[in-house]
Amino acid sequence: MEFEKKIDYHRKEIDKIDRQLIELFNRRAEHAIAIGKMKKERRLPVYDPERENEIFRNLREANNGPLTPDAIQRLFERIIDESRRIERDSAESREEKTGET
């Protein structure tokens, strides 16, 4: 019984954290959309390798574990990939609405 209580506690905490992550991911996505619109107006590419390298450097400096720097980078590669997709989709939907190319 004690095991079930302990594991249930940890699972509930993980569920809370997951909900917080979703909120944060969506906030991050809103900023990616805004950036995509600004880049489109200036005809800048979505992909910015210098910025991505800066992000990875910042994350390595901020990471205190237990996740390894490589694990953090792999996670954020997916997050950044989705952010790029959102930026592209945002720019494309704007083109469709305004007729711009």
N, C-alpha and C positions, 0 to 999 in steps of 0.2 A: 504493500500500500504506500509506503514512504517513497518508493521509486516512482510510482505513478504520480504522486503529488509533485515531486521534484521535476519530473519531465514535463508535466502539464504546465507548471510555472514557467519553465524555459520556453516552451512552445508558445504560450500566451505572450511572453515578452517578445519573441521573434515576430509574432503576428502584429504586435503594436509597432515594432520597428519597421516591418514591411509597409504598413500603412503610412508611416512617416516618410519612408523612401519614395513611395508613390507620389506623395504630395511634393516632395523635393524634386523628383524627376519631372513632374509636370510644370513646376515653377521654372526649372532649367529649360524645358522645352519652350515655354513662353518667351524666354530670352533668346533662344535659338531662332525662333520665328521672327522676332524683331530684328535680329542681326541679319537673317536671310533677306528681309525686306530692304534693309540698308545697303547690303552688298549688291542686291539687284539694282537698286537705284544708281549705284556707282559703277555698275557692271564689273564687280569684283567676283572672283571665283569663290565657290563655297569652301573648297578645301584650302586650308591655310596651315601648311606643315610647321611653320615656325610657332604658330599659336598652339598647335597640338603638342609640340615638344615642350613649350612653356608649361602647359597644363600638366604634363607628365612629371616635369621637374618639381612643380609645386606640390603635386600629390606625393612624390617620394619624400619630400621634406616634411610634409604634414603627417605621414604615416608613422604611427607608433606601434603597429602590430596589433594583433597577432598575424594579420595577413602580410604576406611578403610583398616587397615592391613589385615583383613580377605579377603576382595575383592582382594587385591594385591596378596595374597597367592593363592587364587583360580585361578586367571589369570595365574600366573607363574607355578602353578601345571600343567596346560595344556601345557604351553610352554615347560616345562621340560619334560613332557611326550612325546611330539613330538621330543624333542632333543634326548631322549633315543631311540625312534624308529629309528631316523636317524642314531644314532651310531650303533644300531644293524644291520640295513639295510646295512650300509657301511661295517661293519665287515663281514656280510654274502656275500655281492657281492665280497669282496676281497677273501673270501674262494673259491667262485665259479671260480674266475679268476685264482687263484694260485693252486687250488686243496687242500688247507690246511683245516684242521679240528680242 
